[in-house]
């Protein structure tokens, strides 16, 4: 009954098989291994972007921070939602890697809006030497509240960015879950809408620890290579990153695991609704924010359920409604979900 995070689930056997297969003989280091050639070609195919520059790092924070640094000078600012991962959960890593460039947060409880983005960009005058200058826009897809921007919503955001000639980054830690939720292709959710660079997540969706950074503008490639090395994120035994991503991409496993994670969340959400729970945000993918009485939370914790309380402690009036964050990964079985729901 583990719903704390999709980071906590096991790596998929297909990914592990590729890692084990890579652990033979010798291979050139630092991304010069033949498996990386396979990964590069496959990501270009998946994204319908034959000229894309493709790199691997081990963490989502590195993927986001290094990618943004390539588009942000120290005197510029990154525009993002106030609940974006780069704002809430990355310990100022984007600012650090971008030479202390600041983040401009756009007020929202979930999705960024084009109106909010327009106001934030307009407030940063390119003619004012005293103001932080306009830098990239960062869009989180899936959001940190479990919602998925529709393609029209993404287009509205990228249109605002392009009107002001600023680049667009997509934090795709749960990229696969979003494409499954929208039933779209990676290209339709990125460069065809005006996204310049995407962090294509693997860790939360069946890998051990690997994220791809995909630049649709290959002129950024050398700068990224330098920043990755300088930032201590260039693996010497890179083949083990390559092998993970190769297994993840093989036979579209990345879509299969995301489809299963989303289905698990939908099954859990339906059971919670039947039990009387309400939701703080519409669960579009594999993350849920249900609210139900504290007494049930206490009971669930007593029987070993794992998830995060969201807006209050476990101690307090038993009939008070208390929200939680629950995340499903690909590996959770319906039996485990039914076991969890049986305590309502």
Protein Blocks (a to p, Z undefined) as FASTA:
>chain_A
ZZkbfklpccdfklmmmmmmmmgcjddeehiafklmmmmmmmmmmnopakbccdddfbfk
lmmmmmmmmmocfkbccdddfkbfklmmngommmmmnoopacdddddfkbccfklmmmmm
mmmcfkbmkbccddddddddddfkopacdfklmmmmmmmmmmnopacdddffklmmmmmm
nopafklmmmmnopabdcddfklnopabdcddddfblklmmmmmmmmmmnopacfklmlm
mmmmmmmmggolmmmmmmmmmmmmmmmmmmmmmnopacfbdcfblbccddddfklmmmmm
mnopacddfkbcfbdcfkbccdddddddfklcfklmmmmmmmZZ
